[in-house]
Amino acid sequence: MRVLTKCWIALGLLSVLSPLGLLLPARFKAGSAWGEWGADEMAKQVGYVPAGLKRLSEVWNAPMPDYALKSGSGRGLAHLSFAYIVSAIFGVAVIALAVWLLGKFLVKKSE
């Protein structure tokens, strides 16, 4: 099996496992997934919101908040897990396409 094929299999497996960061905290009643805190959750956990986070949270809005479409909000963990997997696959595809296009741009074909 080629190295590239193994890499694609590993990326696919990691994409399928991506909802574990959502499911495990819910299973053990640990709150939200680690590192996915907004300014409001940061204020609850730490007691204040760092100035940089507060400033950037007002500037930047995620294209897909909570990795799901607006129509899927409030549908439960199964739907949100599926949205995580689709989001992971979409992210891998966008990055792979960007790297491929960058490679085509930077590497010139030898004649």
Backbone hydrogen bonds, N-H to C=O, Kabsch-Sander energy under -0.5 kcal/mol:
donor,donor_aa,acceptor,acceptor_aa,energy
6,K,2,R,-1.9
7,C,3,V,-2.3
8,W,4,L,-2.2
9,I,5,T,-2.2
10,A,6,K,-2.5
11,L,7,C,-2.6
12,G,8,W,-2.3
13,L,9,I,-2.5
14,L,10,A,-2.6
15,S,11,L,-2.1
16,V,12,G,-2.1
17,L,13,L,-1.9
18,S,14,L,-0.7
18,S,15,S,-0.7
20,L,17,L,-2.1
21,G,18,S,-1.2
22,L,19,P,-1.5
23,L,19,P,-2.9
24,L,20,L,-2.5
26,A,22,L,-1.1
27,R,23,L,-2.6
28,F,24,L,-2.3
29,K,26,A,-0.8
30,A,25,P,-3.0
36,E,33,A,-1.7
42,M,38,G,-2.3
43,A,39,A,-2.0
44,K,40,D,-1.5
45,Q,41,E,-2.3
46,V,42,M,-2.9
47,G,42,M,-0.7
47,G,43,A,-1.1
54,K,50,P,-2.5
55,R,51,A,-2.5
56,L,52,G,-2.6
57,S,53,L,-2.4
58,E,54,K,-1.0
59,V,55,R,-0.8
60,W,56,L,-2.9
67,Y,64,M,-2.1
68,A,65,P,-1.4
72,G,69,L,-1.7
73,S,70,K,-1.2
75,R,72,G,-1.3
80,L,76,G,-2.0
81,S,77,L,-2.7
82,F,78,A,-1.9
83,A,79,H,-2.1
84,Y,80,L,-2.1
85,I,81,S,-2.1
86,V,82,F,-2.5
87,S,83,A,-2.5
88,A,84,Y,-2.5
89,I,85,I,-2.5
90,F,86,V,-2.6
91,G,87,S,-2.5
92,V,88,A,-2.5
93,A,89,I,-2.4
94,V,90,F,-2.5
95,I,91,G,-2.3
96,A,92,V,-2.7
97,L,93,A,-2.4
98,A,94,V,-2.4
99,V,95,I,-2.6
100,W,96,A,-2.4
101,L,97,L,-2.8
102,L,98,A,-2.4
103,G,99,V,-2.4
104,K,100,W,-2.4
105,F,101,L,-2.1
106,L,102,L,-2.5
107,V,103,G,-2.5
108,K,106,L,-0.6
